[in-house]
Amino acid sequence: MARLETRDQPTSRAEDATEEHLDDWFARRLQSQGIPSRLGGASTSRLLALGGLVLALLAFLWALSSVGAHTSTSSTTPNTNPVTAPTPPANAGGGGNGSTAHNGKVRWNNVTVDILNGFGGQGAAASAASQLSQKGWTVGITGNATGITSTEVVYLPGHRKEARVVAKKLGLGSPVPIAQATGVPADATKGVALVLGPDQLTHATL
C-alpha cells in the first residue's frame, strides 16, 4: 500500500504541471494573435453596459415625446366659453321714443303727440292740447302748419307705428308721412303730430 501511494504522487504532480503548461501556452498563443485569453467576462460586462445605456436612452426619448404631446394637446384645446350677444333695448325697432309697452305693443296714452294749427284758427292748437290732456293724452309742443283742409295725423320716419295707434284712437284716417304732408314743416314735430284742419276735433273720438 505504501509503495502505491509513493508512486502515484509524482504522476499527479506531473499531470498538473502539464495542464498548467498547456494553459499558459494556449493563452500566449491567443495573445500573440491579438485575441484576449478571457473573452467571457469582458464581453458580458460590455454587453450589459451597452444594453443599460440603450434602455436609458429609450426611456428619455419616450418621456420627451409624452411631454410634447401633452403640450400640443393643451395648446389646441378650443375655447368653449359661451359668447353672450348683447341684449337689444326694450324699444328697439319700435321708433316710439318711450311709447312701447313691455309686451311690445304701443299704447295711445304713452305716445307724445304734438299739436299743430293747420288752418289758422285763433288758439286752435292750445284748445286741442287742453282737450287731449284732460282725456289722458300725452301732449308735446304746439305749433303751426298751413293749407290743411282736414284734421290728420302726420309722423316722422320711424314713428309710423305710433302714428297709426294715435289715428285709430282718434277715429281719423291713416297717418301721413310728414314728407307727404303739404304745408307741414319737417321740424314741426319730434315724432307724431296732430295737424288741425277747419273741422278740428269735431270728428275725433277723444
C-alpha positions in Angstrom: 0.0 0.0 0.0 2.8 2.4 0.9 4.5 1.8 -2.3 1.5 2.5 -4.4 0.9 5.9 -2.7 4.5 6.8 -3.2 4.3 6.1 -7.0 1.0 7.9 -7.5 2.1 11.3 -6.1 4.8 12.1 -8.8 2.4 11.1 -11.5 -0.3 13.5 -10.3 2.1 16.4 -9.9 3.4 15.8 -13.4 -0.1 15.9 -14.8 -0.9 19.1 -13.0 2.3 20.7 -14.3 1.4 19.6 -17.8 -2.1 21.1 -17.7 -0.8 24.4 -16.3 1.9 24.4 -19.0 -0.7 23.8 -21.7 -3.0 26.6 -20.4 -0.2 29.1 -20.4 0.9 28.1 -23.8 -2.7 28.4 -25.1 -3.1 31.8 -23.5 0.2 33.0 -25.0 -0.9 31.8 -28.4 -4.2 33.7 -28.2 -2.5 36.9 -27.1 0.0 36.6 -29.9 -2.9 36.6 -32.3 -4.5 39.6 -30.6 -7.3 37.6 -29.0 -7.9 38.1 -25.3 -7.4 34.9 -23.3 -10.6 35.6 -21.3 -13.4 36.6 -23.6 -16.4 35.8 -21.4 -16.2 38.3 -18.6 -15.2 41.3 -20.6 -17.8 40.7 -23.3 -20.6 40.1 -20.9 -20.0 43.2 -18.9 -19.7 45.3 -22.0 -23.0 44.0 -23.4 -24.8 44.6 -20.2 -23.5 48.2 -20.0 -24.5 48.8 -23.6 -27.9 47.4 -23.0 -28.4 49.6 -20.0 -27.4 52.7 -22.0 -29.8 51.8 -24.8 -32.7 51.4 -22.3 -31.9 54.7 -20.6 -31.9 56.5 -24.0 -35.2 54.9 -25.0 -36.8 55.9 -21.7 -35.5 59.5 -22.1 -36.9 59.8 -25.7 -40.3 58.4 -24.5 -40.5 61.0 -21.8 -39.8 63.8 -24.2 -42.4 62.6 -26.7 -45.0 62.3 -23.9 -44.4 65.9 -22.7 -44.5 67.3 -26.2 -47.8 65.5 -27.0 -49.4 66.8 -23.8 -48.2 70.4 -24.6 -49.6 70.3 -28.1 -53.0 68.9 -26.9 -53.3 71.7 -24.3 -52.4 74.4 -26.8 -55.0 73.3 -29.3 -57.9 73.0 -26.9 -60.7 75.2 -28.2 -62.1 78.0 -26.1 -65.5 76.8 -25.0 -66.6 79.9 -23.2 -70.0 80.9 -24.5 -70.3 84.3 -26.2 -73.3 86.3 -25.0 -74.9 88.5 -27.5 -75.8 92.0 -26.3 -79.5 92.4 -25.3 -81.3 94.9 -27.5 -83.1 97.8 -25.9 -86.7 97.2 -25.0 -87.9 99.7 -27.6 -85.5 98.6 -30.4 -87.3 98.8 -33.7 -90.4 100.5 -32.2 -89.3 104.0 -33.1 -91.6 105.4 -30.5 -89.5 107.5 -28.1 -90.5 105.5 -25.0 -94.0 104.7 -26.2 -93.6 100.9 -26.4 -95.1 98.8 -23.6 -93.4 95.8 -22.0 -95.4 93.4 -24.3 -94.2 95.2 -27.5 -97.5 97.0 -28.2 -97.8 100.8 -28.4 -100.4 102.4 -26.1 -102.0 105.6 -27.2 -101.6 107.4 -23.9 -97.8 106.7 -24.0 -97.3 108.4 -27.3 -96.2 112.1 -27.1 -98.4 114.0 -29.6 -97.5 117.5 -30.9 -100.4 119.7 -31.8 -100.2 121.9 -35.0 -102.7 124.6 -36.1 -103.0 123.9 -39.8 -105.9 126.2 -40.8 -105.2 129.4 -38.9 -108.0 129.4 -36.3 -107.3 131.5 -33.2 -105.9 129.5 -30.4 -106.9 126.2 -32.0 -103.7 124.3 -31.1 -103.8 125.3 -27.5 -107.5 124.4 -27.2 -107.0 121.0 -28.7 -104.0 120.4 -26.5 -106.1 121.1 -23.4 -108.9 118.8 -24.5 -106.5 115.9 -25.2 -104.6 116.4 -21.9 -107.9 116.2 -20.0 -108.6 112.8 -21.7 -105.3 111.3 -20.6 -103.2 112.0 -23.7 -99.5 112.9 -23.5 -99.3 116.3 -25.3 -96.0 117.7 -26.6 -95.3 121.0 -28.3 -97.8 123.2 -30.2 -97.1 124.9 -33.5 -98.4 125.9 -36.8 -98.8 124.5 -40.3 -100.6 125.8 -43.4 -103.0 124.7 -46.1 -104.6 121.8 -44.1 -108.2 121.1 -45.2 -109.0 118.4 -42.6 -107.5 117.2 -39.4 -104.9 114.5 -39.8 -102.0 112.7 -38.1 -98.5 113.1 -39.5 -95.3 111.5 -38.5 -91.5 111.5 -38.9 -89.7 108.4 -40.3 -89.5 105.7 -37.7 -92.7 106.7 -35.9 -95.3 105.1 -38.2 -96.5 102.6 -35.6 -97.2 105.2 -33.0 -98.9 107.4 -35.6 -101.3 104.6 -36.6 -102.2 104.0 -32.9 -103.0 107.7 -32.4 -105.0 108.0 -35.6 -107.0 104.9 -34.8 -107.7 106.1 -31.2 -109.0 109.5 -32.5 -111.0 107.9 -35.3 -109.1 109.7 -38.0 -107.8 108.4 -41.4 -104.5 106.8 -42.0 -101.5 108.8 -40.8 -99.4 110.6 -43.4 -95.6 110.8 -43.6 -94.5 114.3 -42.9 -92.7 114.4 -46.2 -96.0 114.0 -48.0 -98.0 116.4 -45.8 -98.3 119.6 -47.7 -97.8 122.7 -45.5 -96.3 120.8 -42.5 -92.6 121.8 -41.8 -90.3 118.8 -41.2 -89.2 120.3 -37.9 -92.7 121.0 -36.6 -92.8 117.7 -34.6 -90.4 115.4 -32.8 -92.3 112.3 -33.9 -96.0 112.3 -34.2 -98.2 115.4 -34.7 -102.0 116.0 -34.8 -102.5 118.7 -37.5 -105.8 120.5 -37.1 -107.9 121.4 -40.1 -111.1 123.5 -40.1 -113.0 120.6 -38.6 -110.5 120.5 -35.7 -111.5 117.7 -33.3 -115.2 117.6 -34.0 -114.9 114.2 -35.7 -112.3 112.8 -33.3 -113.1 110.2 -30.7 -111.5 111.5 -27.5 
